[in-house]
Amino acid sequence: MMSTTTAAGTSAPVSSTAAFVRPKFSAGQLLTEDDLELLTSYVASKNRFHSRMLFGPGVVAGLEVRCDPCGGGTVTVRPGYALDCAGNDVVVNCAETVSVPDLVRDLQVSGRGADCGCGCDQPGSADPRRWGLYIRYAEQATDPIAPFVTEEPCPDTGPVASRIREGFRFLVKCPGKARSHAYDPGARLLRDLGEEDAAAFGTVWARGRRLNWYRARLAAAAAAVGKVIVFEPADGDRFTADLDELTTALRDAQAVEHAAATDRRLAELVRGLAASVARFFLYDADGQRALRQRFRDLDGIGVAQTVLAAAADWLQEVFDAPAPDIGRTMAELTWPDPVQRGLAAAVVSEVRARLADPDRASLQLRLLALGAPLDRALRTDLRADLRSIRDWLRNRLDTTPPGTDCTLRAYVAAISLLPPLPKPADGDADQLTEAELAHLGEDAQQVFTGLYRYVAEQACAALLPPAPDCTDLDVLLADVEVHDCAVVRICAGGREQVLPGGSSYAGWLDLLAPARRLAEEICCAPVPRDKAVVDDDGVHLPYVDGWLRSGPERLALGQLLVLLGALPAAPAETAAPAAVPAPAPPPAGDGAAAAELSGQVRALSSRLDELRADVHAEADTLSQLRADVPDNLAGRLSEVESGLARLPGDAPAEPAEPAEPAEPAEPVGPAGPATGGGAAPAKATKAPAKKAAPRSRGTSGSTR
């Protein structure tokens, strides 16, 4: 235990071990060589410590390696300055001539214990041999002097050195990738998560994210027994918009062929429109009449059922037909992510099974109304995901040291799950029960909470760079290729360079400001969750759009994982658009503000790429439609194409004339369901006709 004197003169304990000790002098004190030596070593040690922690090892300036003008095995190292990992200054004041064969011989003698000749090349090899040329800090005791005679009992040992000369020496090592001391938070995060790359962890996170989608909706569907899922004004707006957009999109799709981007868009529109229709049918006859009076567009509910049935049949072709000559199904091409593919299959099967003759008592209809369709295959996947993620968490917690969440290990150990779903027997109706639904919702809540807490803990820890280690004091200058004991090529591209701000932060300084902002939101906050509100009107839980579309992460933790590189970025919906010019560097000034501005510019550029890709895909569709439309519409298509072409980064175009309003389509009045009643409104569009047979995906359709 140490103590220190405060300003008031009292002695306060210092419990930590002192890293540095400096001498303290007083009047009349007898000074010895130990006191003076401590003074110089204190200053030198402090300087080394600052250099090591603030800058890191590598070449600071100069030290270029050049060929000898006369050839042979010598090279010239120009003046320069480097730091080794202990913080030692390596200074070369004058150009040095270095014999690489001599250094190779020294290396081989030290390894074999004998001089076996030049040894520059592999025996019998006609290819050059590569070596790494390094520089190492070295000290030499110089300027010996004879000490004065003292009264020490031991005899005088003769002159002793009075100076320490700081220098260097060159050496070669076997070639290899130079170690980077720059701190990589993404690499540390993946290592702490026990995954090899972002794609491997992306699979775990995608399945956990699907549990997050379903956990609140499973609980809400279980709580809604005997109640309705309230039809909100937003559901009425979505019904109108999705019905019009789905009708047009399906008609356009059926006019050409299956295309990945188009089918993904259709599936998301089907999910949204089906949620509105299912919420309507959860009401009794009186409730449906009240909804029709409040939302006049609901008079077209029969048209919506017809359009949904046609769209579901169209999408079913994607799951039934194989893709030719590539060994994968059309569904695998349309939804490469198996999580989204399973959700899309549930959307199609549940729309076909539940909306032709809606049953108000069906739990699956309630889940469809919440935008979370659940068929047998997806139930099986969810229950398997619960077990695999829980086991993954248990394995990680059992094989890693304790972190900052002190109760997480006990929380995960206490999770009890439903057993895997068995295969249904022949003739088994396999009805989803209220008990299973409630248990499944609780399991999803617990497992995702455990996953979120563990990943958030690791992500927040990755933002704190560890103290650098020091295991190798040599600084790489260049790789040198030697053939017949002559240097033939020098490559300095792989050496480590000291960057402003130190190696720990310089490599990811532009990510630091947005990462710290996200960390403030997630590191000390509870796990976010959607919670249904149950009152006299029913169950209130808003519909969430975009489950079947690739896009940016919505969870703050997911955004941080993408920023750190622990998750792959969302795949593009279409082929890569034309490159967007790189944004100009931010102005000098506040580093955090400039870094945040840079991150926002990159995010906006990425979003612009996605928007341009979508619009160009629609332009391709219009080009394919040109041959199939009547002649009197060719001019209209030209106007639309010219409008689509005017995008940021594209060639400027003259402003187009305002488009003429489209002629309304003929109304369709199919017989509505028994509980719906009412005729189709005059504004409703005609349901698209079903194609007789599926068509394979063409090259143009698959590259949008």
N, C-alpha and C positions, 0 to 999 in steps of 0.2 A: 504494500500500500504506500502510495506517495502522497505528499501534501503540497499545497501551494499557498502562498500568502495573498490574500485579497487586498483591495484598496483600504479596507478598514483595519488591516493589520492582523486579522484573524487567520487561522490556518484551516483551509478547507481540504478535505481528502480528494485525491485523484485516484480513481479506481482502475483506470486503464493503464496498460503497459506503455511506457514512453517509447515512441518511435525514434526520436532524436534527442540527444543530450548535448548541450553546449556548455562551455566553461563559464564560470562566473568569478570575476576578479574582485579583490578588495585590497585596501591599503595595508601594506606590510605583509601581504601574502607571499609565501615562498613558492615560486613557479618552477616546475620541472618540465622535462621534455614531454611528459604525458599531457600536461595542460596545453602546451603549444600544439602538440600533435592533434589533440581533440578539437582544437579551434579550427585547424585546416580541414580535418576530416568532416566536421560538422557542415562547413560551408560547401565542400565538394559533394557530400551526400545529399544535401538539400537541392543543389543544382541538378544532380542526377535524377532525383525523385521527381522534380518538376518536369524535366524533359521526358521522363518515362510516362508520367500520367497525363500530361497535357498534349504531347505530340506523338509519342509512340516511335517504334523503330522504323528505319528506312533511310533512303537517301534524301537529303534536304536539297542539295544543289550540287551541280557539277558531277565529278567522278565518272565522266564518260570514258568508255573503253574503246580504243581505236587500234586499228591494225598498224604494225610497224611499217614504215615506208620501204624498208628493204626486205620485207617478207620474213619468212622463217617462223620460229615458234614464239616470238616475243610480241607483246602488245604494250600499248601506252595507256596508262590511267591518268587522266587529266586532274588538275586540282579540284577539290570540292569538299563537301561536308556531309557527314552522315551521323545518325544516332543508332546505337544498338539498343536491345530491349532492356538493358540495365540503366539506360540513360547516359551512357558514356559518350563523350564527343569524339568522333573519329574525323580528324582534320588532315587533309593532304594539301600541303602548301605549294608543292612543285610537282610537275609531271613526273611520273614514275614509270620506268621500263620494267616490265614483268616478264619473266621467262616461264611460259606455261609448261613446257616439258619438265623443267626443274621442279615445279610445284607438283606435277603428276608423279614424278619420281619420289618426292618426299612423302606423298600420300601412300604410295605403294610400299615404300620402305617401312613406314610406320605400321602398315597393316600386315606385311609379310615378314618383316624383320630382316629383309635382305634386299640388296639392290640387284634387280634382274634386268637391267638395261633401261632403254627409254620407256617402254610400256605405254606409249601414248595411244596406241590403237589396239583394238581387239586382234589377237593373232589370226591371221588368215582372212581378215575382213578387208574389203575394198571400200567400205563406207567410212565416213568420218566418225570420230568418237566425240561425244559431247560431254563437256565438263562445266560445272558451275564455278565461276570465279568470285570469291568472297573476300571481304576485308574485315579484319578483326582488330578491335581495340587492344593495345598492349602498353605496358609500362616498363620502364627501365630505370634502375637505380644508378645514379651517376655522381660525379664530382666527389670522390671520397676525400675525407679530411681526417687528420689524426686528432682525437679528442684530448682535452687536457687531463692531466693526471688527477684522479679523484681518490677518495678514501675508501672506494669500494673494495671488498675483500677479494673479489675475483681479479685475476690479472688482466691487463689490457689486451684486447683482441686485435688491435691494429686499426688502420683507417676504416671509417664507416662512411657510407654514402650520405651526402648532404642534400641531394636533389632527387626528385622523381620526374623523369621525362616521359610525358604522355606521347605515345606514337601509335603505330599500327603495323600489321603484317598481312600479307596476302596469302591465300590458300585456295585450293580447289577441293570440290566435293563431287560426289556422283550427281548426275543431273536429276532433277526432280522439280515439281512445281513449287515455286517459292511460296512459303506460307504467308498468308495475309493476316495481319493483326487487326484489321478493321472489324469492328463489331457488327455482326449481322443478326438483328433481332429475329428475323423470320427463320433463319437456320436454327437458332437456339430454341425458338418456339416449337418447331417441328421435332427437334431432338427431345425436348421435354414432353411432347405429346406422344413420343414413341413411334412417329411415322417417318417414312423415308423421304416423302416428297409431298407437295401440296395436293396432288391428285389423290393420294392415298387418304389423307385426312379429309379431303373434299367429299369422299364417299361417306365417311362417318358423319360429317356435318350435314350433308344433304338429307340423310335419313333422320337425323335429329331435328332438322328444320321442318320436315314433314310432320313429325310428332308435334312440333310447336304449332303448326297450322291446325291440327286436328284436336289438340287437347282441350281447348275452350269450347269447341263446337260439339265434341262428344259429350262433355258435361252439360252443355246447354240443351242438346237433344234429349238427354236423360231427364233434365229438369222440366222439359216442355211437355211431358206426358199429361194429357188433360188440358193443355193450354195451346195457344198458337204461337208461332214465330211471327212477331209483329211485323206487318207490312208498313214500312216507313215511307216517307216521301221520297227518299233516295232510291227505294226499290221501284217506285212508280216511274221515276226518271230513267232508271236503268232499263226497265221493261220497254219503254218507248224507244230509247236509243238502241238497245241491243236487238230488238225485233227488226227495226229498219236496217241496221247494219248487217245483221245476219242474213236477212232476206237477200240483200244486194250481193253480199259476199258469196253466198251459196250459189246464187244464179251465175255469177261470174266464174266461180270454180267449176261448176258443172259444164260450162261452155268450153273449157279447155281440158285440163287433166289435173291429177293430183300433184300438188307441189308442197314441199315441206313447210315453207313459211306460211302459205295459205291455210294449210290444214291446222297448223298450230294456232293461227288466229281464229279459225272457225271453232276449234275446241274451247278456247277461252270464252268466245261469245256464247256458245252453247251452255257452258257452266253458268255464266251470268244470267242469261235469260231463263234457264231452268230454275235457278234459285228464286227469281221473281214469281214465276208461274207456280212453283211448289208452295211458296208462302201464301199465294192466293187460295189454293185448294185446301190449305189447312183450316180455313174458316168454314163455318157452316153456311147454309143457304142465306140466312139473314146477314151474316157477316160479309158474304160475297156481294150481296146487293148493296150494302153500305160502301164497300170498296169501289164498286162500279160508279156509284154516285160521286164519290170523292175523286176517283181517278178515271176520267172518261175513257182514256185509252185502253182500259182493261176490258172494254167491250170486244176488243180483238183477241181475247184469250184463246178462242178456238183457232184463230189463224196462227197464234204463237205455238200451239200444240202441233199443228200441221208442219210448220217450219222446223220445229225442233225434231220431229220424227224424221223428216227428210234429211236434215243435217246429221242426225245420229246414224242414219243408214249410210250416208256418204262417208262419214268417218269410220264406220265399221269396215268398209272396204280396205281402209289403210291397215287394219289389224288382220284382215283375212288374206290379203294378197301378198305373195312374196315379191321382193325386189329382184329383178332378173340379173343374173351374172355377177352378183357381188356378195352372195352368201349371207345377206341379212334381209330381214323383213322390211317392208315399207314403214312399219311402226318404229323400228329401230333407227331408220334414217330420219324420220320426222321428229322423234323425241330421243336423241342419243342418251339422255339422262334417264336411267331406269326408274328413278323416283317420279319424274314427270310423266313417263310413259305409263306407269301403273295408275297414276291419277287420271290421265286422259282415258284409259280403258274403263275406269270406274265411271267417269262422266258419261261415256257412250252407253255402257250397259245399264246404268241406273236411269238415264233419260228414257231409254227404250222400254224399261221394265216398269217405271213408276208413273209416267205422265200420260200414257195412253188411257188408263182408267185409274185415276188417283184414288188412293185409300187414305183417308184422314188419320187412321190409326197406325199407319206404317211408320216405324222408326226411321226407315231408310228415306221416306219422303221428307221427314224433318231434317235429316242430314243434308239432303239435296237442297232444301230451302235455305240452309246455312252455307251453301257453297262448298260443302265437304262430302261429296257422294262416297258411299262406302259399299262396295260389292264384296263378294266372298273372297276374291283374289286379293283385294287390298286389305281386308281384315286379316288375312293370313300374313301378308307382308308386315302390317303394323305390329302384330303380336310377335313376329320373329325379330323385328327391329328393336322392340322393347328389350328383349332378352339379350340380343347381341350388343347393344349399346351399354346396358347395365353391366354385362360381363367385361366389356372393354374398359369401363370405368373402374371396376373392381381390380382388374389387372394393373391398370396404371397406378391406382392408389396403393396397391400392395408392393409395387416395384420402384416407387419414387419416394424420396424423403418428404417429410411433412412440409406443407406450404403455409399459406397465410389464412386459409379457410379451415379453422381448427375443428369444426364439426362435420366437415364434408364426408370423411371416411365413415363415420357412424351413420350418417344419413343414407349413403349409398348402400351400406351393408344391410340396412333395415328395409330396403325396397323388396316387396313381395309381388310377384307378377302372375298373371294368368298363364296357364300352360300353353304351349303351341297349339294352334287350331288344327284338329285332326281333319283328315279328308272326309267329305260327306259320304255317307252310305247311299247306295242306290235307292232312289225314291225319297230320300231325306229332303224335306223342304228347307232345312237349314235357316230357320228364322233367327234374326237378331233379337235377343231378349233385352229387357230393360236392365237386368242385373249385369249382363255382359257389357252393355254400353256404358253404364256408370263405372264399372271396374276398369274398362279400357280407358276411359277418360281420366280417371285418377292415376292409372299407371303411366299414361303419357305425360301427365303433369309432373309426376315424381321423377321420371327418367330424364325428361328434358331439363328440369330444374337442376338435377345433378350434373348433366352434361354442361349446361351453361355455366354453373358455378366453377366447375373444374377448368374449362377452357378459358373463362374470364380470368381466373387466377393465374394461369400460365401466360396469357397474353399480357397482363399487367406486369408480371415479373420480367417479361422479355423487354420491356421498355427501360429497364434499369441495367445499364452495362456493368458487367462484373469487373473486378480489379484485374488488370492484365497480368498474365504469367510471364515468366522469363526462363525459357529452357534452352535457347540458342542465342549466343551472343554474336554470331556472325551475320554480316549484312551482305546480301547478294548484290553484286555489281552487274553481272552479265553472264549469259551462257556462251561458252566458247567451243567451237567445233575445231577439232584437231585431226589432221590427216598426215601421216608420215612425219610426225613431230612438227608439223607446221600448222599455224592457225589459218583456217580457211574462211571462217565466218564468225561474227560476233552478234549476239542478239541481246539487247538490254530491255526488251519490252516486258519481260516477266518480273522485273525487280520491283520491290515495294517502294513507293514514294511517300514521304511524309506530307500530309495535307494540312492546310490551315484548320485549326480547331481540334486536331488530334485524330488518330485513326479510329477511335471508338465512335465518334459522332460524324466525322466528315463524310463517310460513305452513305449516310441516310439522313443528312441534315434537313433535306427538303421534306422528309416525311415526319420529322419530329413534331412540328406544330400541330398538324391534324391528328397525329397519333395521341399526343397528350390531351387534346381536346376530347377525343373519344374516350380516353382512359378516365377522365374526370367523370364521364357519364356512366361508366359501367363498373369501375373497379370497386367502388364503395357503395353501390346501389343494389337494391333487391332485383331479383330476376323479373323482367317485365312479363306481363301476361294479360291476355284479353279475358275479361270476366263478364259473363252474361248478367243482365239485370232482369229480375223476375218481379213483376207487379201484377195488378189486377188486369191489365190489358194483355199480358202474355209475357213472352221472353224477348228481350231486346238484345240483339247482338248483330252488329253491322256486317254486311257482306264485304269480303276483302278481295280485291281484284288482283289479277296478274299471276296466279299460281302456275299457270301453264305457259307463261311467257318468260323468256330469259331476260334478265335485267339486273340492275344493281341491287346489292344487298339492302334490306330494309332494317334489320336489326343492327344496332350500334356495334355489338360484338362482332357480327359478321363483317361489317365495314372495316373494323380494325384488323381482322384476320386477313382480309384481302389486301389492305394497305401494307401489312407486314410480309405479305407473300406466303402466308400459311394456307391460303385458299386460292384456287385458280380464279381468274376473273370470269365473269359470266360470259358464256359463248355467244357469239354474234348470231342474230336471227337469220342473216343472209350472208351472201358472199361479201368479202371485204371491200369497202368502197374505196374511192380514190383517196390518197393520203391527204390528210389535213396538214397544212404547214405548221411546224412546231411553234409554240408560243414564244414570244420574246422573253428574255430573262427579266425577272422583276428588278425594279430599281434598287440601288444600294440604299441601305437604311436599316430599319428594324429587321433583324434576321427572322424572328418568329412571324411577323406580319408578311414578309416577303415569301417565306416558305408556305404559309397558309394560302396566299394569293396564287402561288405556283400550283399548289394542289387543286385549287378550285378551277384554274384554267385547264389542267389536265382532265378533270372530271367533265367539264363542259365540252371539251374537245371529243372525249369518248362518247358523250351523249349525242353530239352532232354526228359522229360516225354512224351510230345506230339509226338515227332519224334519216340520214341520207341513204343508208342501205335500204330501209323500208320503202322510201319513196322511189328509189331506183327499181326496186322489185316490182312495184305497182306499174311503173313505166314499161317494164318488160312484159307484164301481163297485157297492158293495152296494145303493145305491139303485136302480141300473139292474137289478140281479138280482132285486129284490123281486117284480117282475111275472112272473118266469119260474120261481120256486121253488114247491114245493108249499106248501099252507096251513100244514102243521104245522111248517114252518121259518121262518115269518114272525116268530114270537116270538124265535127264535134270532138272526135278522138284527137285530132291534131291540136285543138285548143287545149285539151286536158294534158297531153304530152308536153306541150310547150310550158304549161304552168308547172308541171313536175320538174322540169329541167332547171328552173330558176331556184337554185339552192346555193347556200354559202359555199364558196370554193369552186362552183361551176362557172362556165362561161356566162357572162351577162346576156340577158335576152330582153327584147322589147316587151313592154307590158301588154298582156292579152286583153281582148275585149271582155266585158262582163259576160258570164255564161247565162244563157237563156234558161228559165226555169224548166225542169224536166216535166214531161207529160205524166200525169198520174196513171199508175197501172190499174188494170181492171180489178175491182174488188172481188174478193173471194168470200163466200159464206158457207164454209163447211159446217156440218152439224156439230155444235159444241157438246161438251160432256153433259151428262144428266144434271149435274150439280151447278153447271155454269149458266146455261140458258142464254138467250139474247142472240141477236144476229150480228154478223161481222160489220164493223163500221165501214163507211164508204171510203175512208182514207187508207184502209188496210191494203197492203200490196199483195199481189198474187203469189201464192206459194210456189216455189220452183218445182219443176217436174223431176222425178227420180230417174237417173240414168239406168238403162237396161242392164249394163254389165260394167264392171270396174275396168279402168284403163290403167296401164302401167305408167309409172313416173318417167317422164322424158328427161333428157339431159338438161334442157332449159329450165324445167320445173325444179330439178333437184339442186340447182346451183344458185337459187335466189338468195 
